[in-house]
Amino acid sequence: MGLLDEALRKTEGIIDTLQKHAPHEYEKPRTYRKKARKEFLMFIRNRKPRERTLRKALKQQLQYVERNLVRQQRQMYSEKSHSLEGRIVSISKPHVRAIVRGKARVKYEFGAKLLVSLVDGLAEVDRLSWEAYNECQDLKGQIGAYRK
């Protein structure tokens, strides 16, 4: 829902900018920005919405945005899935991926995974990745490097 709200605001900003620079070339499309924002805020107040409420709110926001920016959201909605390969979670930072952590406070973390080793008091970055991966894949290589 946060991604859809962000997409809605970004697309509205693009429409406003185009309208400002070329006001007579095309008629400004209806965006329903006030209605969409009101419905989004009503949904956000729910701490743990039911599946039916979530799907209804997603459908409403998708109908407001319905542009190429939300192809992935439309696909997840139609497939009733919660994940998609290479899914964009932030329009302003499309390279950032959600990493499932399963902690009590937050289910997901955002940002890069960093593998650092300490050799003779110097820190060395061995791997930096924005994608979620299992750290044990690097363990054998790290053990071999340590023995050398």
VOGU-3710 file (C-alpha; in Angstrom, 3 decimals, decimal comma):
1> mglldealrk> 0,000/0,000/0,000  2,892/2,344/0,758  4,389/1,732/-2,673  1,055/2,441/-4,331  0,621/5,670/-2,368  4,140/6,752/-3,314  3,494/5,858/-6,964  0,260/7,810/-6,911  1,994/10,911/-5,574  4,892/10,585/-8,036
11> tegiidtlqk> 2,594/10,173/-11,029  0,490/13,122/-9,886  3,677/15,180/-9,640  4,629/14,171/-13,182  1,163/15,131/-14,452  1,338/18,489/-12,638  4,794/19,213/-14,089  3,660/18,370/-17,621  0,554/20,507/-17,196  2,647/23,414/-15,943
21> hapheyekpr> 5,083/23,317/-18,870  2,543/22,603/-21,633  -0,885/23,688/-20,345  -2,624/23,921/-23,731  -1,339/20,735/-25,373  -3,616/18,321/-23,531  -6,414/18,284/-21,036  -5,369/17,410/-17,498  -6,587/13,868/-16,648  -8,695/13,160/-13,599
31> tyrkkarkef> -6,518/11,806/-10,821  -8,976/11,532/-7,892  -6,033/12,469/-5,674  -8,108/13,643/-2,701  -10,352/10,570/-2,748  -7,379/8,208/-3,173  -5,456/9,849/-0,321  -8,492/9,689/1,973  -9,007/5,968/1,251  -5,295/5,282/1,785
41> lmfirnrkpr> -5,295/7,029/5,163  -8,415/5,128/6,223  -6,702/1,826/5,377  -3,404/2,733/7,101  -5,205/3,274/10,404  -5,937/-0,470/10,476  -3,163/-2,244/12,380  -3,889/-5,761/11,120  -6,336/-5,599/8,235  -8,147/-8,715/7,107
51> ertlrkalkq> -7,243/-10,243/3,743  -10,499/-9,056/2,226  -9,965/-5,483/3,428  -6,384/-5,502/2,161  -7,390/-6,750/-1,287  -10,182/-4,202/-1,530  -7,819/-1,353/-0,599  -5,163/-2,608/-3,042  -7,715/-2,787/-5,843  -8,888/0,768/-5,159
61> qlqyvernlv> -5,367/2,178/-5,153  -4,423/0,201/-8,281  -7,397/1,654/-10,089  -6,249/5,162/-9,188  -2,660/4,663/-10,252  -3,095/2,165/-13,168  0,029/3,192/-15,015  3,133/1,348/-16,155  4,796/2,051/-12,800  2,554/-0,463/-11,026
71> rqqrqmysek> 2,678/-3,406/-13,467  4,256/-5,486/-10,715  1,524/-4,626/-8,228  -1,166/-5,557/-10,756  0,591/-8,887/-11,415  0,892/-9,701/-7,694  -2,767/-8,757/-7,188  -4,017/-10,961/-10,034  -1,819/-13,918/-9,003  -2,696/-13,461/-5,306
81> shslegrivs> 0,989/-13,562/-4,394  3,092/-11,445/-2,072  6,382/-11,641/-3,951  7,769/-11,043/-7,407  11,281/-11,478/-8,774  13,085/-8,132/-8,847  10,150/-6,318/-7,239  10,548/-2,563/-6,789  9,702/-1,523/-3,227  10,627/2,143/-3,551
91> iskphvraiv> 10,104/4,288/-6,624  12,735/6,778/-5,505  15,262/3,964/-4,776  14,431/1,092/-7,166  17,687/-0,778/-6,389  16,698/-1,386/-2,740  15,231/-4,819/-1,967  13,343/-6,021/1,083  15,205/-8,601/3,170  13,084/-10,914/5,323
101> rgkarvkyef> 14,464/-11,004/8,874  11,638/-12,416/10,987  12,409/-10,202/13,967  9,728/-9,428/16,519  9,448/-5,726/15,748  9,810/-5,726/11,970  9,410/-8,524/9,453  11,544/-6,880/6,778  14,664/-4,762/6,579  15,753/-2,630/3,665
111> gakllvslvd> 19,259/-1,962/2,463  22,399/-3,733/1,423  23,885/-6,877/2,929  27,520/-6,439/3,744  30,127/-9,121/4,402  33,170/-7,716/6,172  36,262/-9,500/7,440  38,817/-8,169/9,878  42,469/-8,945/9,023  45,320/-7,556/11,148
121> glaevdrlsw> 43,115/-4,722/12,414  41,947/-3,729/8,911  38,368/-4,197/7,799  37,911/-5,576/4,296  34,601/-5,637/2,417  34,241/-9,072/0,842  30,718/-8,756/-0,503  28,168/-5,982/-0,887  24,762/-6,914/-2,301  21,365/-5,247/-2,530
131> eaynecqdlk> 19,746/-8,632/-3,191  18,636/-10,996/-0,446  20,903/-14,038/-0,206  21,881/-16,668/2,342  25,124/-15,706/4,098  26,171/-19,334/4,561  26,993/-19,407/0,830  30,034/-17,265/1,636  31,137/-19,290/4,659  33,361/-21,796/2,812
141> gqigayrk> 35,147/-19,023/0,942  35,636/-17,054/4,144  37,085/-20,090/5,976  39,493/-20,733/3,079  40,594/-17,095/3,048  41,116/-17,181/6,823  43,329/-20,279/6,617  45,489/-18,696/3,893
//
